[in-house]
């Protein structure tokens, strides 16, 4: 028989397979009791002293176990006459297991033991509870016999109702789990899977069993974690088994907000007593959050703008009215988030989008709240370690995911808690964008993150903006000089990194051009924008020259970069007397790109991806042109999840117009109305531009 984790059975009970009851030895009994209790205490299992002494003392034992003087050699049933004396039950359980494990043996008693733990179609009461506890203790004494052949019985015990029963039963059940996992390692994963399965399935009804004290939801959850903590301390290697189980049991993305929040909150509790799993758990949460994020954004983009706006507004109103709806009163036994058959296809689609927005909002709000205490001192070791974890998630999960929309704001917010962390995040983006050997798609994404962070971060100081602008410019010069001689024309597929980096630079200029101007008041951090109206500005050294070399190179980035960003840059640069690029844009309208980039998407921005720019420049090829142009994707575009947006409100730079620009636009519109016919004639002359890729194909 395998070593017992729980104290061995009292010696006044007859050992399994013995013919007579031996006389107990006090010294052995005392030693065994203390040693066994110490093991359970060390493992974190809270055992009540009275219950322990009752199980070890014949005089007190009758308080919790019902005796039957008649030993019945018969099939176990749930009838009141079934043996509940622990000695009798233990002997019969062992006999049932021996017969079951013997080749050609009788399984009738074995099936009877399984029936004890099958609560279907059976009443619950004190006699039932006592019967189950007696059999549970008997199985604990015989865990060495519960091998592979007894998996059906083990499954019946694991699937039985236990978490809402009386404390003595719960303690006995947890002890059984520990003994089973220790003696039969093959069941470790099965036991852990059962416990993790409780994370999102506990209901009020689980704590409302007949003849048992009412157990609230908090207590139910605590019991599950007590068992899990006990097993992890008892079997340290179980942590490696638990990690993939947590991933497998994580709710699917289409499951309810309630199921997700229950599971995530339970995952967070595990990190308190299993710190070795902390990294895996937070990576898992981030990975699943990104999946919900992407799907939510795809669904929003598929809706009409008015419908999408109404969805977000309804989530905001519901949040204001209900607040946190995770109270026990709302914990029904049914899932109300399932698709309603009475709704039409379109209504169900809108409902799904609404549920995903609400779910995403709740999870992110929880994560913001969870991480915030670590950054009370941004220079502390806790803050540095936590930010390193977030950087790891960014590098391995967020950055490689196309169209992640909100998850990255965790880094946006916490990076701005100190200048050191701002430099750390910007440096990470720079490294990912320009270090050789990385896939081009990751370089493009990193450049977009860098530009968006520097442009939108309210706490990003002007000198950081200038440093990043200069660094991007230096790398652009390197890329341009390496490719310009062999370049025959604009080619997104061949020079994608150059175009993505140029677009990042244009984006930074549109948002932070004020930080690139030399102003008498710049040292105080305040710039009088009235100084910009109607006069030439003094720009920092090298800014004009850099953009001039880049824009007028053979690679022709203004033809490839997103039209909305190009148009906004052209308007601002012209208004500030910085650069006049409209003749080049007119020429580009007559260029038809012959090389289509595979896998490119249209440059659209849904409700939650509003960049603040005007609509794109019209081209002759219309929608077809977007297939070989960059998207207007900048990851820190306005955050509109209603509940969690509170965390980034003070971190964010909203789009600000340029003083006097609107008036100039109105005047230009009046002037351009007289020259429309000339533009149409010019558009008839198409220019076919060969690219370097064309040479390879010919």
C-alpha positions, 0 to 999 in steps of 0.5 A: 500500500502506498504511503499515506499523506493523511494520518493513517487510519486509527488503529482501533479499526481493523486493517484491510485484509486482517481477520481480527482487530489488533490492540492499539499502541498509544505511542504509535498512535500519538506519533502518527497523528502528529506527523500526519497533521503536520504534513497537512498543515504544511501543505496549507490544508486547514483541518479543524482540531475537533474533527481530527480528534473525533476521527482518532478517538472511539468515544468522539467518533460517533459524533460524525459517523453512524454505526451499524453493528451488522456487517453486510456482505452485499452490494453497496446501495444508498439505503439506510441499512448500508454499512457506515461504520468506517471499519466495515466500509473500509473492509468492504471497499477493499474487497470490492477493489480486490475483486475488480482488479482480479482477472475475471473478478466480480464487479458488483461491489465495485459498481456499488461503490461507484453508485455511492458517489453518483448523486443523480436521481438520489435524495441528499441528506445527512445519512447520504452525506455520512455514507459518502464520507465513510466511503471516501475515507475508505477509498483514501485508505486504499488509494494504492488499489485505484490504478488504471483499472479503477479509472471509472470509480475515480471519475465518479468520485471526481465528478461527485458534488463535494465543494458545497458539503459540510466542512468535514466532508470537504476536508476528507475530500481534499485529503483524498485528492492529495493521497490519490495524486501522490500514490497514483501519479497518472491521476494528477492531471485528471484531479487538476482538471476537475479543480480548474473546471470549477473556475467558471462553473460554480453556481449558487446551487452548488452551495445549497445542498440538502441538510448542509449549511449554506455556502456562499460563492466566495467560500465555494471558490476558496475551497477549490483554491484550498484544494489546488494549493494543497496539491501544488505544495504536496506535489511541486511538479504538478505546476508543470501539469497545471499550466497547459490545463489552465490554457485548455480550460480557458473559456472560448472567445464566444463565451460570456463575460461572466464566464471569462471574468470568473475564470480570470479572477481565479487565475489571478488567485493562483498567482498568490500561492503559485508564483512559479505560474505567474508568468504563464498565467498573465501571458495566457490572459494576454493571449486570449485577450488579444484574440477577443480584441481582434475579433471585436474589431473585425466585427465592429468594422463590418457594422455600419458606423452608426450601428457601431457607435450605438453598440459602444454607446449602449455598453457605456450606458449599461456600465453606468447603470449596473456598475460591477454586476458580479454580485452573487445575486446575479450568479444564475445557473444558466448562461443568459448570453447565449444566442437568442433564437427569437432574434434575426441574424443581424440582431444576433450579430449586433448582440455578439459585438456588444457582448465582446465590447463589454467583455473586452472592457471588463477584462482590461479594466481588471488588468489595469487595476491589477498592475497599478499597485506595482507602479506606485514607485516606477523605479522599484524592482516590482515596477521594473519586473512587472514592466518586463513582463508587459514587454515580453507580452508585447514582443511575443503576443501583441506585436505579431498579432494583426489588428490588435486594438486595445490590449497594447494600451496596458504598455501605453499607460504604464510606460508613461509612469516614468521617463525611464519606462518611456525610454525603455518602451521606445527603445524596445520599439526601436530595436524591433523596428530596425534590428536586422534579421527580423521579419519585415512585417514585425519591423513595420508593426514596430515602426507603427507602434513607435510612431503612435506611442511618441505621437499620442503619449501625453507624458512623452517629453519633447526631447524624446520626440526629437530623439526618436525623429532623428533616429528614424531619419538616420535609419531612413537615410541608410535604407534609402542609400542602399536601395535608391540606385537600383530602384525603378519606382515605388514598390511596396513589396520590395521596400516595405520597411522603408515605406512603413518607416517613412509613414511613421515619420509623417505621422509623428510630424503631423502630431508633434510638429510643435516639438520640431520647431525652434521657438523662444518659449520652447525652453519653458515647454510652452509654445505660443501658437499665434507665432506660427501664423503667417510667418516662416518658422525656424525648424530644428537642424536637419528636419527639412533636409531629411524629409526632402531627401526621403520624399523626393527619392526614387522610392517615392513614398508619398505614392505608397504611404496611406493617402489620408496621412499623406494628405494631412502631412501635405496640408500641414507642411504647406500651411506652416511653410515647411514644404510644398508637395502638391505638385508631387501628389498631382504627378502621383495621381497619374502613376499606375502601380503595376506590382500588387502586394500580396495579402494587403488590405484596404486602408479603412478605419472603423469606429474604434480606429479613427486616426483623426485624419480626413478621408483618403486622397482620390486616385484614378484606380479608386479602391484598387489602389489601396491594395498596394498602399500602406494601411493607416494602422497606428496602434494607439488611435483613440481608446473608446472602451467606456469603462477602462478608458479612465485609465488612459485619459490623462496619458493621451494626446488627442488630435489638434488642428493647426492654427489657421489651417481650416480658414486656408482650406476654405479659401483653397476650395474656392480657388480649386473649383475653377480648375477642376476641368484642367485636372480631369484632362491631366488625369487622362495621361496615365504613366506606367512605372516599372519597378525593381520587381518587374525586372525579376519577372521579365 
